[in-house]
Amino acid sequence: YGFVDMVLVIVNASSKDLGVTCDLINHILRYILPDRVLVAINQADCAMCGRHWNYHSNLPDSTLLRYLDEQAYDVRNRINESTRLTIPKPC
């Protein structure tokens, strides 16, 4: 610990395969404290093939919000299962 201050990992919201992302985070956690890892979900408007995104207000509807929340929960749980470490909830 000590040579990396913070790590930002950006996850593609439309991707179903989290294996590579989880492997990367598991590797990073060897060198940094879990509370210094921030996982962000990007391209929310492309998730679920662009359905459930309100382009007029530029916001997701409740269906997409639930999906994104589930994806954040899945990422956090997969990291915890493989490392026994808990990172902050992805944003």
VEXKOLNU-609009 format. One line per field, with one value per residue (C-alpha): z, x, y; residue in one letter. Coordinates in Angstrom, 1 decimal, always signed. Layout:
! residues N
c3: [Z|...];
c1: [X|...];
c2: [Y|...];
residuo: [a|...];
This chain:
! residues 91
c3: [+0.0|-0.4|-4.0|-5.6|-4.2|-5.9|-8.8|-11.0|-13.0|-15.6|-16.5|-19.7|-18.6|-21.8|-21.1|-19.6|-19.3|-16.0|-15.9|-17.2|-15.1|-11.9|-12.7|-13.1|-9.8|-8.0|-9.3|-8.3|-4.8|-4.1|-4.2|-2.8|+0.0|-1.1|-0.1|-2.6|-5.5|-7.3|-9.9|-12.2|-14.6|-18.0|-21.0|-19.1|-22.1|-24.1|-21.5|-22.3|-26.0|-25.4|-24.2|-21.1|-21.6|-21.8|-24.4|-23.9|-20.2|-20.7|-17.8|-17.3|-16.4|-13.4|-15.3|-16.4|-12.9|-11.4|-14.0|-13.3|-9.6|-10.1|-12.2|-9.5|-6.9|-9.1|-9.6|-5.9|-4.9|-7.5|-6.1|-2.6|-3.4|-5.1|-2.7|+0.5|+0.3|+0.1|-2.2|-2.1|-4.2|-7.9|-9.0];
c1: [+0.0|+1.0|+2.2|-1.3|-3.6|-6.8|-8.1|-11.0|-12.4|-15.1|-17.5|-19.5|-23.2|-24.3|-21.8|-23.0|-19.5|-17.9|-15.2|-12.4|-13.5|-13.6|-10.2|-8.7|-10.2|-9.0|-5.5|-5.6|-6.8|-3.4|-1.9|-4.5|-7.0|-10.6|-12.0|-9.6|-11.2|-14.0|-16.0|-18.2|-20.8|-20.5|-22.8|-26.0|-27.9|-26.7|-27.7|-30.6|-30.0|-30.9|-34.4|-35.7|-33.6|-35.5|-33.6|-35.7|-34.8|-31.5|-32.3|-33.0|-36.5|-37.2|-36.7|-33.2|-32.4|-33.2|-31.0|-28.1|-28.5|-28.5|-25.4|-23.6|-24.7|-23.4|-20.0|-19.6|-20.7|-18.4|-15.4|-16.4|-16.8|-13.4|-11.4|-13.5|-13.0|-15.8|-15.4|-17.8|-20.9|-20.2|-21.7];
c2: [+0.0|+3.6|+4.1|+4.3|+6.9|+6.0|+3.8|+4.6|+1.6|+2.5|-0.3|-0.2|-0.3|-2.2|-5.1|-8.3|-9.8|-8.5|-11.1|-9.0|-6.0|-8.2|-9.7|-6.3|-5.0|-8.2|-7.5|-3.9|-4.7|-6.3|-2.8|-0.5|-0.4|-1.2|+2.1|+3.8|+2.0|+3.8|+1.8|+3.9|+2.7|+4.5|+4.7|+4.2|+5.5|+2.5|-0.1|-2.3|-1.5|+2.2|+1.3|+3.0|+6.1|+9.4|+11.3|+14.4|+14.7|+12.9|+10.6|+6.9|+5.7|+3.5|+0.3|+1.3|+2.7|-0.7|-2.5|-0.2|-0.6|-4.4|-4.2|-2.1|-4.7|-7.6|-5.9|-5.3|-8.8|-10.5|-8.6|-9.5|-13.2|-13.5|-11.3|-11.1|-7.4|-4.8|-1.8|+1.2|+0.7|+1.5|+4.8];
residuo: [y|g|f|v|d|m|v|l|v|i|v|n|a|s|s|k|d|l|g|v|t|c|d|l|i|n|h|i|l|r|y|i|l|p|d|r|v|l|v|a|i|n|q|a|d|c|a|m|c|g|r|h|w|n|y|h|s|n|l|p|d|s|t|l|l|r|y|l|d|e|q|a|y|d|v|r|n|r|i|n|e|s|t|r|l|t|i|p|k|p|c];
